[in-house]
Amino acid sequence: MEKAKISKIDDFTYCFTEDAMGVEVYMYLLVGDEKVLLIDTAYGFTDVPEAIKNITELPLIVANTHAHLDHVHGNHMYPEVFFSKKDEALFRLHTDYDYCKKLYMQIAQQNGMSDEQIFSEKMKLEKAARACLSRYRNFPPEMYFELGNRKVFIIETPGHTEGSVCFLDKRTGWLFSGDTGCRDGVLLNLEGSTTVQTFYQTICGLQTLVAAGEISMLYPAHQVKPLETDILDYYARGCEDILKGEISEEELTKGLYVYNKTAIAFQKEKIR
């Protein structure tokens, strides 16, 4: 297994990066005085567990932001993983070998990968898909993890998927946003995605936390990191334009609206 690629955000926060089919995905490790939290497990192609052991020997909590394969396929490397039961059906789909194999090949071909590269990714997938499954748990009823002088709140943020969540580190004000707040856009056009209206309500809720001084920065799962909180304003404006019908017929037909370089891909049948 390849050595994990790790970068240090501060003395108590780390980012692991995995690359598959030309797309990077980030996992974040939050270290407290008593426990540590790993947010997402990506593809499971690199030895993140060993890297964590080299950072700390504290008890580890592992949790998923949502159930898409590029966030959960490394789950088998850990004995127990938390995720939202609202994504349970989607999770079963994205951990089904035949479905994932088909999806991997589609993405690889869309990204123009060579046959050799596709074969390499396929071998990695088969190893991960056939590994022993972890024990899965729903999030605690109090909706936070206490790491010891570092409380991390679990915020339900439906949109990209019904069960999507973000993790808010109260100590720093950093929001680990998964696919809810990436720079280049959000996908609301996938199986398991919600309406634009629901995503808009999610963004409004996050904006309220920003206004209250609870959120200071976003750390998404892809693309640019970190992000200033004004990314939420762009998403909100984009949603408002879609909901008010202030977009072109072409944008509505394509199901794609771009506001200030932030795109919202949506299903025109699922606006409200």
C-alpha positions as CSV (number, residue, x, y, z in Angstrom):
1,M,0.0,0.0,0.0
2,E,1.2,3.5,-0.8
3,K,2.4,5.8,1.9
4,A,-0.2,8.4,2.9
5,K,0.2,12.0,1.6
6,I,-0.1,14.3,4.6
7,S,0.0,18.0,5.2
8,K,-0.1,19.9,8.5
9,I,-2.7,22.6,9.0
10,D,-1.7,23.3,12.6
11,D,-0.2,21.4,15.5
12,F,-3.5,19.6,16.1
13,T,-5.0,19.3,12.6
14,Y,-3.8,17.4,9.5
15,C,-5.0,16.8,6.0
16,F,-4.5,13.5,4.1
17,T,-4.9,13.6,0.3
18,E,-5.8,10.7,-2.1
19,D,-5.9,11.0,-5.9
20,A,-7.9,8.6,-8.0
21,M,-8.9,9.2,-11.6
22,G,-7.4,12.6,-11.5
23,V,-9.5,13.9,-8.7
24,E,-8.1,14.7,-5.3
25,V,-10.1,14.0,-2.1
26,Y,-9.2,15.3,1.3
27,M,-9.5,13.7,4.7
28,Y,-9.0,15.6,7.9
29,L,-7.6,14.5,11.3
30,L,-8.5,16.5,14.3
31,V,-6.5,15.9,17.5
32,G,-7.9,16.6,20.9
33,D,-6.5,16.0,24.4
34,E,-8.2,12.6,24.8
35,K,-9.3,11.4,21.3
36,V,-8.9,12.1,17.6
37,L,-11.4,12.4,14.8
38,L,-10.8,11.3,11.2
39,I,-13.3,12.9,8.8
40,D,-13.9,10.7,5.7
41,T,-11.8,7.8,4.5
42,A,-11.5,8.5,0.8
43,Y,-10.7,5.5,-1.5
44,G,-8.6,3.6,0.9
45,F,-5.7,3.5,-1.5
46,T,-3.0,4.9,0.9
47,D,-2.0,3.8,4.4
48,V,-3.7,6.5,6.4
49,P,-4.1,4.3,9.6
50,E,-0.3,3.9,9.8
51,A,0.2,7.7,9.3
52,I,-2.2,8.4,12.1
53,K,-0.3,6.1,14.4
54,N,2.8,8.1,13.7
55,I,1.0,11.3,14.8
56,T,-0.9,10.1,17.9
57,E,-1.8,6.9,19.8
58,L,-5.0,8.4,21.2
59,P,-8.3,6.6,20.6
60,L,-9.6,7.2,17.0
61,I,-13.1,8.2,15.9
62,V,-13.9,7.8,12.2
63,A,-16.9,9.6,10.6
64,N,-18.2,10.1,7.0
65,T,-19.5,13.4,5.7
66,H,-21.7,11.5,3.2
67,A,-22.0,8.1,1.6
68,H,-20.3,8.6,-1.9
69,L,-17.6,6.1,-2.7
70,D,-14.8,8.6,-2.7
71,H,-15.5,9.3,0.9
72,V,-16.3,5.9,2.3
73,H,-14.3,3.3,0.4
74,G,-11.5,3.4,3.0
75,N,-13.9,2.6,5.8
76,H,-12.8,-1.1,5.8
77,M,-9.5,0.1,7.3
78,Y,-11.1,1.0,10.6
79,P,-13.2,-1.2,13.0
80,E,-16.0,1.3,13.4
81,V,-17.3,4.3,11.4
82,F,-20.1,6.8,12.0
83,F,-22.3,8.1,9.2
84,S,-25.9,9.4,8.8
85,K,-28.6,6.8,8.5
86,K,-30.3,9.1,6.0
87,D,-27.6,8.0,3.6
88,E,-27.9,4.3,4.3
89,A,-29.5,3.3,1.0
90,L,-26.9,5.4,-0.9
91,F,-24.1,3.9,1.2
92,R,-25.2,0.3,0.2
93,L,-25.2,1.4,-3.4
94,H,-21.7,3.0,-3.2
95,T,-20.2,0.0,-1.5
96,D,-21.7,-2.5,-3.9
97,Y,-18.8,-3.9,-6.0
98,D,-20.6,-4.2,-9.4
99,Y,-22.0,-0.7,-9.1
100,C,-18.7,0.8,-8.0
101,K,-16.8,-0.9,-10.8
102,K,-19.1,0.5,-13.4
103,L,-19.0,4.0,-11.8
104,Y,-15.2,3.9,-11.6
105,M,-14.9,3.0,-15.3
106,Q,-17.3,5.8,-16.3
107,I,-15.4,8.4,-14.4
108,A,-12.0,7.2,-15.6
109,Q,-13.1,7.3,-19.2
110,Q,-14.6,10.7,-18.8
111,N,-11.3,12.0,-17.4
112,G,-9.4,10.6,-20.4
113,M,-7.3,8.0,-18.5
114,S,-5.3,5.5,-20.4
115,D,-6.1,1.7,-20.4
116,E,-3.1,1.2,-18.1
117,Q,-4.2,3.8,-15.6
118,I,-7.8,2.4,-15.6
119,F,-6.4,-1.1,-15.0
120,S,-4.4,0.2,-12.0
121,E,-7.4,1.9,-10.5
122,K,-9.5,-1.2,-11.1
123,M,-7.1,-3.4,-9.1
124,K,-7.1,-0.9,-6.2
125,L,-10.9,-0.9,-6.3
126,E,-11.2,-4.6,-6.2
127,K,-8.9,-4.9,-3.2
128,A,-10.9,-2.2,-1.3
129,A,-14.3,-3.5,-2.3
130,R,-13.6,-7.1,-1.2
131,A,-12.2,-6.1,2.2
132,C,-14.0,-6.8,5.5
133,L,-16.7,-4.3,6.3
134,S,-16.5,-2.1,9.4
135,R,-19.1,-1.8,12.1
136,Y,-21.4,1.2,11.3
137,R,-23.0,3.5,13.8
138,N,-25.4,6.4,13.6
139,F,-24.2,9.7,14.9
140,P,-24.6,10.2,18.7
141,P,-27.9,11.8,19.7
142,E,-26.2,14.9,21.1
143,M,-24.7,15.4,17.6
144,Y,-21.1,16.2,18.7
145,F,-17.9,14.4,19.4
146,E,-15.9,15.5,22.5
147,L,-12.2,15.0,21.7
148,G,-10.9,16.6,25.0
149,N,-10.7,20.4,25.0
150,R,-12.0,20.2,21.4
151,K,-15.7,19.7,20.7
152,V,-16.7,19.0,17.1
153,F,-20.4,19.5,16.3
154,I,-22.1,17.4,13.6
155,I,-24.3,19.7,11.5
156,E,-26.9,18.1,9.1
157,T,-26.5,19.8,5.7
158,P,-28.8,18.0,3.2
159,G,-28.2,18.9,-0.4
160,H,-25.4,16.9,-2.2
161,T,-27.0,13.9,-0.5
162,E,-29.9,13.6,1.9
163,G,-27.6,12.6,4.8
164,S,-24.7,15.0,4.2
165,V,-23.2,16.5,7.3
166,C,-20.5,19.0,8.1
167,F,-18.2,19.0,11.1
168,L,-17.8,22.2,13.0
169,D,-14.7,22.5,15.2
170,K,-15.8,24.9,18.0
171,R,-12.3,25.7,19.0
172,T,-11.2,27.1,15.7
173,G,-14.4,27.9,13.9
174,W,-13.4,25.7,11.0
175,L,-16.1,23.9,9.1
176,F,-15.1,20.6,7.5
177,S,-17.7,20.7,4.8
178,G,-17.3,17.6,2.7
179,D,-18.9,18.2,-0.7
180,T,-21.4,20.8,0.7
181,G,-19.0,23.8,0.2
182,C,-16.4,23.2,-2.5
183,R,-15.1,26.1,-4.5
184,D,-16.0,25.0,-8.0
185,G,-19.6,24.0,-7.2
186,V,-22.1,21.5,-5.7
187,L,-23.7,18.5,-7.4
188,L,-27.4,18.3,-6.7
189,N,-28.1,16.3,-9.8
190,L,-27.0,12.9,-8.5
191,E,-29.0,9.9,-7.2
192,G,-29.7,10.8,-3.5
193,S,-29.4,14.5,-4.0
194,T,-32.1,16.9,-2.6
195,T,-34.0,19.8,-4.1
196,V,-32.4,23.2,-4.7
197,Q,-34.8,24.5,-2.0
198,T,-33.5,22.1,0.6
199,F,-29.8,23.0,-0.3
200,Y,-30.7,26.7,0.0
201,Q,-32.1,26.1,3.5
202,T,-28.8,24.3,4.4
203,I,-26.7,27.3,3.1
204,C,-28.9,29.8,5.0
205,G,-28.4,27.8,8.2
206,L,-24.6,27.9,7.7
207,Q,-24.7,31.6,6.9
208,T,-26.5,32.1,10.3
209,L,-23.6,30.4,12.0
210,V,-21.1,32.6,10.2
211,A,-23.0,35.7,11.3
212,A,-23.0,34.5,14.9
213,G,-19.2,34.1,14.7
214,E,-19.4,30.3,14.9
215,I,-17.8,29.6,11.5
216,S,-14.6,31.3,10.4
217,M,-13.3,29.1,7.5
218,L,-14.3,26.1,5.4
219,Y,-12.2,23.1,4.7
220,P,-13.9,21.1,1.9
221,A,-13.2,17.6,0.6
222,H,-12.1,18.7,-2.9
223,Q,-10.4,21.5,-4.8
224,V,-9.3,24.7,-3.1
225,K,-8.7,24.6,0.7
226,P,-9.3,26.5,2.9
227,L,-12.2,28.7,1.7
228,E,-13.4,32.0,3.0
229,T,-17.0,32.0,4.2
230,D,-18.2,34.2,1.4
231,I,-18.4,31.0,-0.7
232,L,-21.7,30.5,1.1
233,D,-23.0,33.8,-0.1
234,Y,-22.3,32.8,-3.7
235,Y,-24.2,29.5,-3.2
236,A,-27.1,31.3,-1.6
237,R,-27.3,33.8,-4.5
238,G,-27.1,31.0,-7.0
239,C,-29.9,29.1,-5.3
240,E,-32.1,32.3,-5.1
241,D,-31.7,32.9,-8.8
242,I,-32.7,29.3,-9.6
243,L,-35.7,29.4,-7.2
244,K,-36.9,32.7,-8.6
245,G,-36.6,31.5,-12.1
246,E,-34.0,34.2,-12.9
247,I,-31.9,31.9,-15.1
248,S,-32.0,31.3,-18.8
249,E,-33.9,28.5,-20.5
250,E,-30.6,26.9,-21.6
251,E,-29.4,26.9,-18.0
252,L,-32.6,25.3,-16.8
253,T,-32.5,22.7,-19.5
254,K,-28.9,21.8,-18.8
255,G,-29.5,21.9,-15.1
256,L,-26.4,24.0,-14.5
257,Y,-26.1,27.6,-13.1
258,V,-22.9,29.4,-12.5
259,Y,-22.7,32.4,-10.1
260,N,-19.3,34.0,-9.4
261,K,-17.5,30.9,-10.7
262,T,-19.4,28.6,-8.3
263,A,-21.7,26.2,-10.1
264,I,-24.9,24.5,-9.0
265,A,-25.7,21.4,-10.9
266,F,-29.4,20.5,-10.4
267,Q,-32.3,18.5,-11.6
268,K,-35.0,20.8,-13.1
269,E,-37.6,18.4,-11.7
270,K,-36.2,18.9,-8.2
271,I,-35.9,22.6,-7.7
272,R,-38.6,22.8,-5.0
